[in-house]
Amino acid sequence: MILLQNTRIASENSPVLVEGDVLIVDGIIQQIGPGLAVPEGARVIDARGRILMPAMFDAHVHFRAPGFENKETITTGSEAAINGGVTGVVMMPNTRPAIDSAAVVSTVLESAKRKSRIPVYTSGCVTKDREGKELAEIDGMRLLGVTMLTDDGDTTGDPAVLLRAMQYATEFGMFFASHCEVPELAGPRALNEGVMSYRLGIKGSPACAEEIIIDRDIRLARAAGAHVHIQHVSSKMGMETIKWWKSRGDVKVTAEVAPHHLLFTEEHIGDYDTNYKMNPPLRTQADCDALLEGLKEGVFDLIATDHAPHTPFEKAQDFISAPNGITGLETALVSLYHFFVRPEKFGWDLVVKRYSAEPRRLMGLPVPTIEVGQPAECLLFDTEAETTFTKEFMKSKSQNTPFINQTLQGRVDVVILGSEILLEREATVAIG
Amino acid sequence: MARKDLLDIASLQREEIELLLDQSTAFKQLLISSGKKVPVLEGKSVLMLFYEPSTRTHSSFEVAAKRLSAEVTNFNVAHSSITKGESVRETIETLQAMRTDYIVVRHSRSGLPGMIARLTKASVINAGDGAHEHPTQALLDAFTIKEKFADPRGKRVLIIGDILHSRVARSTSTLLQKLGVEVAYLGPGSLVPRFGPASIRRFTNYDEAMAWGPDFVYLLRVQMERQDVQFFPTLREYHRIYGITNTRLEDIRQRGLYIMHPGPVNRGVELCDAVMDYERSLINNQAENGIAVRMAVLDWLTPGGDLPKPEPAYATRSGAAPALVMP
């Protein structure tokens, strides 16, 4: 039994926070109301001033296992998720070997069962070894629970291959997640083509490289009657392309945006700072502004971090050699609060809807809410406390994020999954 | 302010540039008046780390260092454009043991000399990194221009060629603008990006560029091999549209313009043979001035300082990025 006293409850349906106590019994929310009696043996958490909301779900993470365990493992990745208030993730399949067969899927899921305190789901490759040529054994993966197919990290280059895959897998109720970029236009470097690429003397990737594949993959999905999910959109025109297709209503398309594309621009790269190197690349302030509008208007169904850990050694190389990626699981929620909720750019309802509810709907999973009779899957967020993202604070094996050693307002204090308290930080507010 | 490294022109203050150019004048006079060495860098060591083939820049640095009485070591590295950051790091860690005072580095990867500079106490001089910067070339260009116009403010320099891939175009135009010189670019639309600096005029038509009224015509080396996807169809077509042909040379002569080129030249591409004998060609002056300028740079830098922290992991470098005060 867990009793959360004097909390303010957030939901996806309203920006208004509802005050009250919440009693969790056997992992189920049993009572909500003001001044609930303390049952005998209950674990009492004074949540005064803190916000209770459904725990987050990240539909785009790289846990690097198998094959790149020097960067991240399922253990460290899932602990990082908990540290950031996330209680469910979808792994991307660009591992070594790639997650492109029932054998690898089952290895990953078995390993996750043993090593992770939260549910870990995995996507599967569209093509064998993400090479864009032969189809992966799609139904074999489906039988183990895979619903999302993606060659994430790259675009499935040959449209005929993707169209066939869509025609085939849609019949099994699976959907496609697209990393959108014309490889010939993008080149090997994650940097926007523009002022910065010119200044730094590195070939850039123009926004049209993304726009073209967003449009292509939606058209392919329409032709195949498939559902396509557009990953980590980075450009204004990319957002507008999705908006236009959604307004037509004759194809099932969903889309995600990553916090870093809302927060940073190419200018942040400064003097070749590799913490700002990711793919798709950071673009301009106009793109950031448009992506934020897209999020508020619902063009983006969900927020996903594209949590992409790399070792210090790899990231300390020169900008061209350093790998693409930024971690996000531990910083996402706090940064969304600090930069958007606190200055009232949007409310907690948007955060809950886009980073907790919608990603679960995408995956066909039950959506936790703070309501009587619902399973407890929630977090307490302290808006008065700060978080300093030190190496010690971070649970991820890698800390390749511009937030390293930065202090932001807000803190994830408690994470509850069922009857288990996964995370409990020392309260800053005195219990009284 | 003592500087450890010379990595780019962008971060140089105007006063620093003027000081370097003044010092270059002094070193040039010294070079002309006597062929002897000066003991400025006696007991110091200079390491030449060239990951890209280079004859001119390499020998210019070597001569400059030897004239200053430094000991010069050539570190033989594979001339491979795919030498990646991690193997360079290992090399630098090895070189630390050699306790060299100066490292002159050229690499095809933009930004790589900056990475080396963070790993070593030695003064790092960027002798050209990818399409990023080539600061000593810019200094010698400015020096050469100032020999013609002691006060170059308001003079106009037209840079013609492959701007997109040119570190020379970037460094030289940045430096010239800091000295009050106006700069314009001319070349094929595919090689003169629209997203270049707003302060630089962009031309794709030769006659329009000449009508702008340049005092100097600065030609860049144009290569086909740079191109993964073609930027223009043939060298012959390039020469016809943008090259200094005999007819154009005559026009340039009548206008009294100077011609510059960082070398090595591609005859029949960016210029015709006759340009080499043109009385106002400064191409040889540039090569000569390179030694004096590089002597001034070696003399000016101060090796040493603190080694980077033992854990350089993801160091958010000071001044590298705007503070995190977004939306």
Boltz contact constraints between the chains, C-beta under 6 A:
constraints:
  - contact:
      token1: [A, 194]
      token2: [B, 195]
      max_distance: 6.0
  - contact:
      token1: [A, 195]
      token2: [B, 195]
      max_distance: 6.0
  - contact:
      token1: [A, 198]
      token2: [B, 193]
      max_distance: 6.0
  - contact:
      token1: [A, 198]
      token2: [B, 195]
      max_distance: 6.0
  - contact:
      token1: [A, 198]
      token2: [B, 196]
      max_distance: 6.0
  - contact:
      token1: [A, 200]
      token2: [B, 110]
      max_distance: 6.0
  - contact:
      token1: [A, 201]
      token2: [B, 110]
      max_distance: 6.0
  - contact:
      token1: [A, 201]
      token2: [B, 130]
      max_distance: 6.0
  - contact:
      token1: [A, 201]
      token2: [B, 131]
      max_distance: 6.0
  - contact:
      token1: [A, 201]
      token2: [B, 132]
      max_distance: 6.0
  - contact:
      token1: [A, 202]
      token2: [B, 110]
      max_distance: 6.0
  - contact:
      token1: [A, 263]
      token2: [B, 326]
      max_distance: 6.0
  - contact:
      token1: [A, 268]
      token2: [B, 321]
      max_distance: 6.0
  - contact:
      token1: [A, 270]
      token2: [B, 320]
      max_distance: 6.0
  - contact:
      token1: [A, 270]
      token2: [B, 321]
      max_distance: 6.0
  - contact:
      token1: [A, 271]
      token2: [B, 320]
      max_distance: 6.0
  - contact:
      token1: [A, 272]
      token2: [B, 111]
      max_distance: 6.0
  - contact:
      token1: [A, 273]
      token2: [B, 320]
      max_distance: 6.0
  - contact:
      token1: [A, 273]
      token2: [B, 321]
      max_distance: 6.0
  - contact:
      token1: [A, 275]
      token2: [B, 314]
      max_distance: 6.0
  - contact:
      token1: [A, 312]
      token2: [B, 313]
      max_distance: 6.0
  - contact:
      token1: [A, 315]
      token2: [B, 314]
      max_distance: 6.0
  - contact:
      token1: [A, 316]
      token2: [B, 312]
      max_distance: 6.0
  - contact:
      token1: [A, 317]
      token2: [B, 85]
      max_distance: 6.0
  - contact:
      token1: [A, 317]
      token2: [B, 86]
      max_distance: 6.0
  - contact:
      token1: [A, 318]
      token2: [B, 85]
      max_distance: 6.0
  - contact:
      token1: [A, 318]
      token2: [B, 109]
      max_distance: 6.0
  - contact:
      token1: [A, 318]
      token2: [B, 111]
      max_distance: 6.0
  - contact:
      token1: [A, 318]
      token2: [B, 112]
      max_distance: 6.0
  - contact:
      token1: [A, 318]
      token2: [B, 115]
      max_distance: 6.0
  - contact:
      token1: [A, 319]
      token2: [B, 111]
      max_distance: 6.0
  - contact:
      token1: [A, 320]
      token2: [B, 109]
      max_distance: 6.0
  - contact:
      token1: [A, 321]
      token2: [B, 84]
      max_distance: 6.0
  - contact:
      token1: [A, 321]
      token2: [B, 85]
      max_distance: 6.0
  - contact:
      token1: [A, 339]
      token2: [B, 326]
      max_distance: 6.0
  - contact:
      token1: [A, 339]
      token2: [B, 327]
      max_distance: 6.0
  - contact:
      token1: [A, 400]
      token2: [B, 314]
      max_distance: 6.0
  - contact:
      token1: [A, 404]
      token2: [B, 314]
      max_distance: 6.0
  - contact:
      token1: [A, 406]
      token2: [B, 324]
      max_distance: 6.0
